Amino acid sequence: MSHIFKIFGLGALLTAVGMLTAAARSMESEAESFLSSMPADLQSRQELAVRKAMEGDTAPLDSVRNSRNAAAELPDGVKAVDIDGLYRLYTPAAGSDRPLPVLVYLHGGGWCFGSINSCSRFCAEFVRESGVAVLAVEYPLAPEHPYPSALNACVDAVAYVSDNARELGLDAGAISVGGDSSGGNLALATALRLVYSEAIVAGRDADAVLPRLKSLVLFYPVVKAWNDGSDSWKQYGKGYGLDSGIMEAFNAAYIGDNDPCMPLISPYCAAEEHLAQLPPALIINASDDILCDQGREMQELLAKAGADVRREVFPGASHLFITVAGQHTAFRRAVEAAASFIDSVMRR
């Protein structure tokens, strides 16, 4: 510890510790207020909507989707353009004299709801913070479109950026992929899909056509598409923004008749030799979240494989802070951490 004092000084160190403590207190306080404002039966109603859709009645699920489909207002300094109903490209309004690195962003919502609108606040704020472009993806939703429909659309999005980078003002050699919750799952699966030699995109071998990804940004990702029985699953399985019941419904709707242990469904099941080929990854978890232990276990697995992985846990925070307003400190910290991480990767 003494060497830290010599470099930064005791006063600076104590100030930094105080700032971290204050941020933790804010995250906890904001999460408590956020969770108390949620209708007590919201998760159970959404779970029922997913299960009814699996039986063929999509009306309740369509209602949930519509309620989460409003785009955030663009902040100053950021512009956005919709592309063919499939993508939304966010860039700095001032433009750039060089091709921009780009984050292909995949929204959360249990693969069953969410849209390029539901992640619009994060996408815009990330562009403003980082100067990096963001391409948000409107992938098809389960249960109407189970695996691998969403994953195929996400891989196609990377191919689209690679093929059209010059026209879009993007750097085809600086493509990152990120997402929250189920979107984090799809980001990991997309990266794995590009690693596998048998991956096919529009009839072409992906390894021969698509570039290696620059990095992965994963907010509370789903890495095991089943009830993992972990401590966080048990402790935070009800009342913390993502209940165990609706998570199991999401898993069932997305998986369909497939094996949940397939690596492109549950990246935790990927072979070590393939995990070792993934790009640098940032995992951010909320401490009070059913998926927190999954994030820790995925970090440990990636590190064991020799991959470059970092993980942050936001103390007191709960699920949803990326896409649902109410946990400002966690949201702000996530934007800053992601921007700093991608900047550090780009400088290598």
N, C-alpha and C positions, 0 to 999 in steps of 0.2 A: 504493500500500500504506500510505503514511503516514496517510491519512485513516482507515483502519481502526484503526490504532494509537490515534489520538486518540479514536475513539468507544468502542472496546472495551478498549484497553490491550494492550500487548504480551503480558502474562501471560495474559490471557483468550484472546487469539488462539492462543498456543502451546498452551494447554490444549485448545482446540477442535480444533486440528490433531492433537494427541496422541490425543484421543478418536476421531477419524476413523481414524487409523492403527491404533489398537487394534481398532476394529471391523472394519477390513479384514483384519487378521491373524486375527481370530476367524472371519470368514467363510471365509477360505481354509483355515484349519485344520479347521473343522467340515465344509467341503465335502470335503476329503480323506478324513476319517474316514467321512463318509456314503457316498462313492463306493466306498471300500474295503470297506464292509460289504455292498454289493450283490452278489448272486450274479453271477458273470462271464457266465453265459448267460441272465440274466433278460430282457434286451431282445430277444435273438434268439428266445426262447421266446414272448414276447408278440407279436412280429412274426408268427411262424408262426401263432399263434392267430388273429390278425386276418385273415391271408391264408386260413386254412382257413374262417373264417366267411364270407369273400367267396365261397367255393366251395360254401357251404351247410352246413358242419359247424360249428355254433356252440358245441359242448360245451367245447372248450378255452378259447374266449373267455369263456364263462359262468363258468368256473373262475377266470379272471383277475378278472372283475368281482366275484365273490363275495369274493375275497381282499382287495379294496379297499373293502369296503362296511360298515365298522364306524364308527359315529358316535363322535366324541370326547365325553368327559364335559363337561357344561356347567360353566363356571367360576361362582363366586359372582357374583351380581349380574346374571345373564343367564337369561332363560327362552326356551323355544321351543315352538311348536305346529305340528303338521303339518296341512296343509290339502288334503283331497281326494286325497292321494297324489301331488299335483303340486308342492306348495311346502312349505317350512318357514320360518316367520316367527320370527326372533330379535328380541327386544326387551329393554330394560333391565327387570330384575325389579321395580324400584321403581315402574315405571309413569311416566307423564308427564301433566302438565296441559295439554299442547299437542300438536297433531299432530306426529309425528316425521318428519324426512327419512328416506328409505329408499334403500338400495343393493340393487338386484336383482342377485344374484350367480350367475354361471354357471361351474360347475366345469370343470376340465380333464380330460384323459384321451384326447386325440386323437379326440374325438367318438365313441369306441368303448367306453370304459369310464369309471368315475367315477360319482359320484352326489351327492345332497345330503348323504350321510354323509361322502364323501371330502373335502368342503370344510368340514365342520362345525367343525373347530378354528379355521380362519381366521374364519368367520362369527361365531362366538361371541366370539372375542377382539377382533374389530373392533367389535362392539357394546359390549363392556366398555370399550374404549379411547375410542370416539368418542361413545357415546350415540345413534348413528344406528341405526335398525332395518335388518335385512337380510332379504330374501326370497330364499332359495335355490331354484333351479329344477331339477326332475327332468325334464329334456328327453329325448326318445327318442334312442337310440343307433344309430350305424352299425355294420356295414353293413346291418343289417336295415332301418334307417330312414335312408337317405342324405339329402343335401341335397334339399329345404329343410326336412325335418321338424323338426330341432333348432331352426333359425332361426325357424320358425313358432311353435314352443312358447315361445321366448324373447320374441318380439314379443307373444304372447298374455299372457305374464307381466306385461309393462308395462301392457297393457290391463287386466289384472285389478287391478293396484294402482290404476290411475287410476279404474276403475269402483267400487272397493270401499274407497277410501282412508278415508272417514269411519268405516265400520264397523271397519276395522283399526287405527284410530288413527294413520293416516299422512297425510303432507302430499302431496297429488297434484301440487303445484307444485314438489316437491323430490325428484324421482326421479332417481337415478343408476344406471348399469349398470356392472358390472365382471366380471372373470373372469380366469382364469389359463390360459395356453397356448391350447388350442382354445377354452376359455371366453372368453379375451380376444378371439379371432377372432369369436366369436358376439356379444360385447358391441359390438365395432365394427360388425359387420354389422347388428345390431339398430338401432344409432343411424343407420346409413345407410338402412336400410329405412324408418325414420320420416321421413327427409328426402325420400325419393323420393315424388313426388306420386301415382304409380301404386300405392303400397303399399296392400294391402288386408288388413284384419283382420276376420274374421267377416262379410265382405260390406260392410264400412264403409271409407270412405277414412281411412287412418291419420292423415293430416295434420289432418283435420277432427275426429277423435275423441281422439287421444292428445296429451298435453302434450309440449312440448320437454323433452328430458332435461337435467338440471342439470349432469352431469359424467360422465366415463368414467374408470374405474380399470382399467388393463391390465397384468397381470403376464406378462412374457415372451410376448406374444401371437403367434400365427401370423397373418401378414398376407399371405404369398404361399404358396399351397398347392401348391408344387412345389419341387424341388431347385433352389435359387437359385444354387448355386455360389459363395456368398459365402465370405469368409475364415473366418468363424465356423462356417459349415456344414462346411468342409473340416477346420478345426483341431479342432473339438469334436464331430465326427460319430460318434465311438465312445468310450464309457467316461465320459461326462459327464452321465448321467441321461436323455438323449434321443438315441438313436442315429439316424443318417440313414436306416438301413433301416426302422426302425419308423415314422419320420416319413413316409416315402414310402408305407408301407402305410396309415397313418392317412389321408393325403391321398386315396389311391385309394378307400378304403372310404367316405369321406364324400362325395367328389365324384360317384361313380357315373358316369353317362354325360354329365355336364355339363362345360362349359368351365371349367377351373380359373382362367381369367382373368376370370370374372364377378366384378364388384365385391363382391357379397354372399357370394362364396366367398373371394375374395382382396381384402380392402379396399384393398390397395396399388394396385389397378387402378382405383379410383374416380376419377371426374373431379374436377378441382380445384374446380370450382364447388360440388360436393356436399360435398367435404371441408371447405370453408370454412364450411359450415353446421353442422358437428358442435359439440357442447358442449366446454367445457374438458376436456382429457384429460391424465392422468398415465400415463406408460409407465415401468415398472420392469423392467429386464433384469438377468440374471446375466451376469457377464463371460465365464464359462467355459460357454457354452451355444450350441448350434447356431443358436438364434434371435436371438442378440444383434444381429447386423447387420441383421436384419429390423426390429428395434425402432428402431435408429438411422435406417434409411431411411424408416420410417413417420413418425418424428418430423420428419425433414427435409421430407417431402412435406406433412405437415400445416402446418408452419411456412411453407412456400412458399405454401400456399393461404390463409394468413392466419388459421388456426385458433389457438386458445390451447392450447399443448401444452408439457408439461414432461416431462423424462426423467431418470431416475436409473439408474446402472449400479452394481450391487453387486460390488465387486472380489473375485475369488476364488470367488464363489458359483457354483453350478451349478443346472441345471434342477430342478424339483420342490420347491423350498423352501416353497411355499405349502401343498401338500397332503400331503407326506410328511415326517414328523418326522426331525430329524437336523441341520438347519441352523438352529439356534435364533436366532443373531444376525440372519441374513438375514430369517427369518420375523418376528422382533420389529420389525426396522426397517421391513419392508413394512407391517405393521399400523399403525405410527406414522405412516409417510409417507402412507398412504392416508387415515387419519383427519385428519391435518393438512391435506391437500389438499382434502378435501370441506369441512372447516370453513372454509377460506379462500374456497372458491367460494360457500358459503352466506352469507358475510359481505358479499359484493359487492352 
